[in-house]
Amino acid sequence: MTATCLIVRGGWSGHDPVGQTDAMRPHLERRGFALDVEDSPEVYADATRMATYDLVVQAVTNGAITDAQSAGLRAAVEGGAGLAGWHGGLIAAYRGQLDYLQMLGAQFVAHPASRATPDEPQYRRYRVTPTPLGAAHPITAGVAEFEVVTEQYWVLADGLNNVLATSTLAPEEGDAWHGPATMPAVWTRRWGAGRIFVHTLGHDLTTLRRPEVETVVLRGMEWAARQARP
C-alpha cells in the first residue's frame, strides 16, 4: 500500500511555509509518499480523511486552530499517524491550544537576540550536538556536530521527549540568564500509537537545505510515518 502524507502549511509568511514545504515535496515523493496539501488546519476535523494519512507534515507558525481541528489531529496521531515538522511549523503553532501543546510536549518561547551578529540581530552562532541517544538513532546516526548561524530557539519541553541533539544558549552581555542553557534541538516523541518528530532549525530555506539539517528532517519524517496499517 502506498504511504500517504498530508502537508498542512500556513500561518506567518516569514517562515515561507509554501516554499519550504515545496522544497520537501520531491524528496517525499521519491520516498514513495502520495501527497495532499492543505493551506489551513480545517482538514484536521475531517476524521474520514485523517484516517487515510500515514504522516502529517505541518508548517504553520502562529496560526489558529479550533477545538475540533485540534482534537482531530490528536485523534489521528493517537491512532498511529506520524506528525513531523521543523522550526516554528510545529512548536510555534496554535499557542493557545493546550491539548495540542500537551501532545507535542514542547513550545518555542524565544529566540534571544545577539550582539555578535549585527547584520542579523536575531541570529546566534552556535553548535548543534548529537546526544548519546542521537548518535545511535537512525534519524541522526552519522550526522556530526556542526556550527550554524541562525535563530536559536529557547524551548520549554517536558520529560517525555527523546532528545537526539541539543544546542546551548550561552548568555551574552545584557542577557538575563546566568549560565549556559542547554535546549533540545532535535527530538522524537510517542503519543498513543503515533510518532512525533521535531527539528528546531529551519528558519529559512538555506538553513533547511543544509545537509546536516535536511538529512535529519527527511529521516525524521520517514521515521514518524505510520509503520504498518492493520
C-alpha positions as CSV (number, residue, x, y, z in Angstrom):
1,M,0.0,0.0,0.0
2,T,1.3,3.5,-0.9
3,A,2.2,5.6,2.1
4,T,0.1,8.8,2.3
5,C,1.3,12.2,3.5
6,L,-0.7,15.3,4.3
7,I,1.1,18.6,4.3
8,V,-0.6,21.4,6.2
9,R,1.0,24.9,5.8
10,G,0.2,28.5,6.5
11,G,0.5,30.9,9.4
12,W,3.2,33.6,9.4
13,S,4.6,34.1,5.9
14,G,8.1,35.0,7.2
15,H,8.9,31.3,7.5
16,D,8.0,30.7,3.9
17,P,5.8,27.7,4.6
18,V,4.9,27.3,0.9
19,G,8.5,27.5,-0.4
20,Q,9.9,25.3,2.4
21,T,7.2,22.5,2.0
22,D,7.5,22.7,-1.8
23,A,11.2,22.0,-1.4
24,M,10.4,18.9,0.6
25,R,7.8,17.5,-1.7
26,P,10.1,15.9,-4.3
27,H,12.0,14.2,-1.5
28,L,8.8,12.7,-0.1
29,E,7.6,11.6,-3.5
30,R,10.9,9.9,-4.2
31,R,10.4,8.0,-0.9
32,G,7.0,6.7,-2.1
33,F,4.6,9.1,-0.4
34,A,1.4,10.2,-2.1
35,L,0.9,13.8,-1.1
36,D,-2.1,16.0,-0.3
37,V,-1.5,19.7,0.5
38,E,-3.8,21.9,2.5
39,D,-3.4,25.6,3.4
40,S,-5.3,25.5,6.7
41,P,-5.9,23.0,9.5
42,E,-9.6,22.6,8.6
43,V,-8.8,19.1,7.3
44,Y,-7.9,18.0,10.8
45,A,-11.6,18.0,11.8
46,D,-12.4,15.5,9.0
47,A,-12.0,12.2,10.7
48,T,-12.5,10.2,7.5
49,R,-9.8,11.9,5.6
50,M,-7.4,12.0,8.6
51,A,-7.7,8.2,8.9
52,T,-6.2,7.8,5.5
53,Y,-2.8,9.5,6.3
54,D,0.3,7.8,7.4
55,L,2.2,11.1,8.0
56,V,1.2,14.7,8.7
57,V,3.9,17.3,7.9
58,Q,2.9,20.7,9.4
59,A,4.4,24.1,8.6
60,V,2.2,26.6,10.4
61,T,3.9,29.3,12.5
62,N,1.4,31.0,14.9
63,G,-1.9,30.4,13.2
64,A,-5.2,29.5,14.8
65,I,-6.9,26.1,15.3
66,T,-10.4,25.2,16.6
67,D,-11.0,22.7,19.3
68,A,-12.5,20.3,16.8
69,Q,-9.5,20.6,14.5
70,S,-7.0,20.1,17.4
71,A,-9.0,17.1,18.6
72,G,-9.0,15.7,15.1
73,L,-5.2,16.0,14.7
74,R,-4.7,14.5,18.2
75,A,-7.0,11.5,17.4
76,A,-5.1,10.9,14.1
77,V,-1.8,10.8,15.9
78,E,-3.1,8.7,18.7
79,G,-4.4,6.3,16.1
80,G,-1.0,5.9,14.5
81,A,-0.4,8.7,12.1
82,G,3.0,10.4,12.3
83,L,3.4,14.1,12.9
84,A,6.6,15.9,11.8
85,G,7.9,19.4,11.2
86,W,10.7,21.8,11.8
87,H,11.3,25.2,13.4
88,G,8.1,27.2,14.1
89,G,5.9,25.0,12.0
90,L,5.2,22.7,14.9
91,I,6.4,24.2,18.2
92,A,5.3,27.8,17.5
93,A,1.9,26.9,16.2
94,Y,-1.5,27.2,17.9
95,R,0.0,28.6,21.0
96,G,-3.3,28.9,22.9
97,Q,-4.4,25.3,22.3
98,L,-3.4,23.4,25.3
99,D,-4.3,19.9,24.1
100,Y,-2.1,20.4,21.1
101,L,0.8,21.6,23.2
102,Q,0.4,18.6,25.5
103,M,0.6,16.2,22.6
104,L,3.6,18.0,21.2
105,G,5.4,18.2,24.5
106,A,7.3,21.4,23.8
107,Q,6.8,25.1,22.9
108,F,9.0,27.8,21.4
109,V,9.2,30.8,23.7
110,A,12.0,33.0,22.4
111,H,15.0,33.4,20.1
112,P,17.3,35.7,22.0
113,A,19.0,38.4,20.1
114,S,22.7,38.5,19.7
115,R,25.3,41.3,19.6
116,A,27.7,39.1,17.8
117,T,25.8,39.0,14.6
118,P,24.8,42.7,14.0
119,D,23.6,42.1,10.4
120,E,21.1,39.5,11.7
121,P,20.4,40.6,15.3
122,Q,18.0,37.7,15.9
123,Y,20.7,35.1,14.9
124,R,23.3,33.5,17.1
125,R,26.4,31.4,16.2
126,Y,26.0,28.0,18.0
127,R,26.7,24.3,17.7
128,V,24.2,21.5,17.3
129,T,25.5,18.5,19.1
130,P,24.1,14.9,18.9
131,T,23.3,13.3,22.2
132,P,24.4,9.7,23.0
133,L,20.9,8.6,22.1
134,G,21.1,10.6,18.8
135,A,24.5,9.0,17.9
136,A,22.8,5.6,17.7
137,H,19.3,6.6,16.5
138,P,18.5,6.0,12.8
139,I,17.4,9.7,12.4
140,T,20.7,11.2,13.4
141,A,23.3,8.4,13.2
142,G,26.4,9.5,11.3
143,V,25.5,13.3,11.5
144,A,28.3,15.0,13.2
145,E,28.2,18.1,15.4
146,F,28.1,21.3,13.3
147,E,28.1,25.1,13.7
148,V,25.3,27.3,12.4
149,V,24.4,31.0,12.4
150,T,20.7,31.3,12.5
151,E,17.8,31.7,15.0
152,Q,18.4,29.7,18.2
153,Y,15.2,28.5,19.9
154,W,14.6,28.7,23.6
155,V,12.3,25.7,24.1
156,L,10.1,24.7,27.0
157,A,9.7,20.9,27.0
158,D,8.5,18.0,29.1
159,G,10.5,14.9,30.1
160,L,8.8,12.5,27.6
161,N,10.8,13.7,24.6
162,N,13.7,11.6,23.3
163,V,16.3,14.2,22.6
164,L,18.6,13.4,19.7
165,A,20.6,16.6,19.5
166,T,21.0,19.8,21.6
167,S,22.2,23.3,21.4
168,T,23.5,25.5,24.2
169,L,22.3,29.1,24.7
170,A,25.3,30.8,26.3
171,P,24.5,34.2,27.9
172,E,25.9,37.2,26.2
173,E,26.3,40.7,27.7
174,G,22.9,42.0,28.7
175,D,21.2,38.6,28.8
176,A,19.1,37.9,31.8
177,W,20.0,34.3,32.4
178,H,23.2,33.5,34.4
179,G,24.6,30.4,32.8
180,P,24.6,28.2,29.7
181,A,21.1,26.8,29.0
182,T,21.0,23.5,27.0
183,M,18.0,23.2,24.7
184,P,16.7,20.3,22.7
185,A,17.3,20.8,19.0
186,V,16.1,17.5,17.6
187,W,13.8,15.1,19.3
188,T,11.2,12.4,18.9
189,R,8.1,11.5,20.9
190,R,5.5,8.8,21.1
191,W,1.9,9.8,21.5
192,G,-0.7,7.0,21.5
193,A,0.2,4.8,18.6
194,G,1.8,7.7,16.7
195,R,5.3,9.1,16.4
196,I,6.3,12.7,16.5
197,F,9.5,14.3,15.1
198,V,10.7,17.9,15.6
199,H,13.8,19.8,14.4
200,T,14.2,23.3,15.7
201,L,16.3,24.6,12.8
202,G,14.8,25.8,9.5
203,H,14.1,29.5,9.9
204,D,14.8,29.9,6.2
205,L,15.3,27.6,3.2
206,T,19.1,28.0,3.2
207,T,19.2,26.6,6.7
208,L,16.7,23.9,6.0
209,R,18.7,22.7,3.0
210,R,22.0,22.4,4.9
211,P,22.9,18.7,4.6
212,E,23.1,18.3,8.3
213,V,19.6,19.6,8.7
214,E,17.9,18.3,5.5
215,T,19.2,14.8,6.1
216,V,17.8,14.7,9.6
217,V,14.5,16.2,8.6
218,L,14.0,13.7,5.8
219,R,14.9,10.8,8.0
220,G,12.7,12.2,10.8
221,M,9.6,12.3,8.5
222,E,10.2,8.8,7.4
223,W,10.6,7.6,10.9
224,A,7.4,9.3,12.1
225,A,5.2,7.8,9.3
226,R,2.8,5.1,10.3
227,Q,4.8,1.9,10.4
228,A,2.2,-0.5,9.3
229,R,-1.5,-0.4,8.5
230,P,-3.7,-3.1,10.1
